[in-house]
Amino acid sequence: MRVNEFVEFFNLKVIAGEQGLDREIRGGYCGDLLSDVMANAPVGCIWLTIQGHLNIVAVAVLREMAAIVITGGREPDEETVQKADQEHLPLLKWPHSAFDLAGRLYVLGVGAAPTP
């Protein structure tokens, strides 16, 4: 599944990084502790988090993620939006819980990708 298909299927709001919407999603990861995400999130994953600060973009770029989804209806900082645009990293918004979206993704066959 590509990020643009994911956005369309779940009616997500694209906040930034529209240039990267053609990226392939190779798995998923949920987490809010950045050190855990840096150590364990698989390359090409879609990351579900409640965080909205600038450091999430750095972590996503480091792990070569497909996109970040900010869950729970939270809003990212303006500098986060700007940095995601610069990196062509899709930054998406979901109004409900990460648990809800993760369950829906799993049913579609988007599971946790193996870590390298």
C-alpha positions as CSV (number, residue, x, y, z in Angstrom):
1,M,0.0,0.0,0.0
2,R,1.3,3.5,-0.8
3,V,0.8,6.5,1.5
4,N,-1.6,8.2,-0.9
5,E,-3.8,5.1,-0.9
6,F,-3.7,5.0,2.9
7,V,-4.6,8.7,3.1
8,E,-7.6,8.2,0.7
9,F,-8.8,4.9,2.3
10,F,-8.9,6.4,5.9
11,N,-9.7,10.0,4.9
12,L,-6.6,11.3,6.7
13,K,-5.6,15.0,6.6
14,V,-2.3,15.6,4.9
15,I,-0.5,18.3,7.0
16,A,2.8,18.3,5.2
17,G,5.1,16.4,2.8
18,E,2.7,15.9,-0.1
19,Q,5.8,15.3,-2.3
20,G,6.3,11.9,-0.5
21,L,2.8,10.5,-0.8
22,D,3.9,7.9,-3.4
23,R,6.1,6.1,-0.8
24,E,5.4,2.5,-0.1
25,I,4.3,1.4,3.4
26,R,6.2,-1.7,4.4
27,G,4.8,-2.0,7.9
28,G,3.7,-0.1,10.9
29,Y,4.9,1.1,14.3
30,C,3.2,2.7,17.3
31,G,5.1,4.5,19.9
32,D,5.7,7.8,21.7
33,L,9.1,7.2,23.3
34,L,11.5,8.5,20.7
35,S,14.4,6.3,21.9
36,D,12.3,3.2,21.4
37,V,11.1,4.3,18.0
38,M,14.7,5.1,16.9
39,A,15.9,1.7,18.1
40,N,13.0,-0.4,16.8
41,A,10.9,1.1,14.1
42,P,11.4,-0.7,10.8
43,V,12.5,1.1,7.6
44,G,9.5,2.0,5.4
45,C,7.0,1.9,8.2
46,I,4.1,4.2,8.9
47,W,4.6,5.6,12.5
48,L,1.5,6.3,14.7
49,T,2.3,8.8,17.5
50,I,0.7,11.5,19.6
51,Q,3.9,13.6,19.4
52,G,3.9,16.7,17.3
53,H,7.3,18.3,18.0
54,L,10.2,18.8,15.6
55,N,12.1,15.7,16.8
56,I,9.6,13.3,15.3
57,V,10.7,14.4,11.8
58,A,14.3,13.7,12.7
59,V,13.5,10.3,13.9
60,A,11.4,9.5,10.9
61,V,14.1,10.6,8.5
62,L,16.7,8.6,10.5
63,R,14.6,5.4,10.2
64,E,13.6,6.1,6.6
65,M,9.9,5.9,7.4
66,A,7.1,6.2,4.8
67,A,5.1,8.7,6.9
68,I,4.1,9.9,10.3
69,V,0.5,9.9,11.6
70,I,-0.3,12.2,14.5
71,T,-3.2,10.5,16.3
72,G,-5.8,11.6,18.8
73,G,-6.6,14.8,16.9
74,R,-3.4,16.5,18.1
75,E,-1.8,19.2,16.1
76,P,2.0,19.4,15.2
77,D,4.1,22.5,15.9
78,E,4.5,24.8,12.9
79,E,8.3,24.1,12.7
80,T,7.5,20.4,12.6
81,V,5.2,21.0,9.6
82,Q,7.9,23.1,7.8
83,K,10.6,20.5,8.4
84,A,8.4,17.6,7.2
85,D,7.8,19.6,4.0
86,Q,11.5,20.2,3.6
87,E,12.1,16.5,4.0
88,H,9.2,15.5,1.7
89,L,8.0,13.4,4.6
90,P,4.2,12.9,4.7
91,L,2.8,14.2,8.0
92,L,-0.7,13.0,8.5
93,K,-3.5,13.6,11.0
94,W,-6.0,11.0,12.4
95,P,-8.7,12.2,14.8
96,H,-9.0,9.0,16.8
97,S,-6.7,6.9,18.8
98,A,-3.6,5.1,17.6
99,F,-5.1,1.9,18.8
100,D,-8.1,2.3,16.5
101,L,-6.0,3.1,13.4
102,A,-3.5,0.3,14.2
103,G,-6.3,-2.2,14.4
104,R,-7.7,-1.1,11.1
105,L,-4.3,-1.3,9.4
106,Y,-3.7,-4.8,10.7
107,V,-7.0,-6.0,9.3
108,L,-5.9,-4.6,5.9
109,G,-2.7,-6.7,6.1
110,V,-0.3,-3.9,7.1
111,G,1.5,-5.5,10.0
112,A,4.7,-4.9,11.8
113,A,7.6,-5.1,9.4
114,P,10.6,-7.1,10.6
115,T,13.4,-5.0,11.9
116,P,16.6,-5.1,9.9
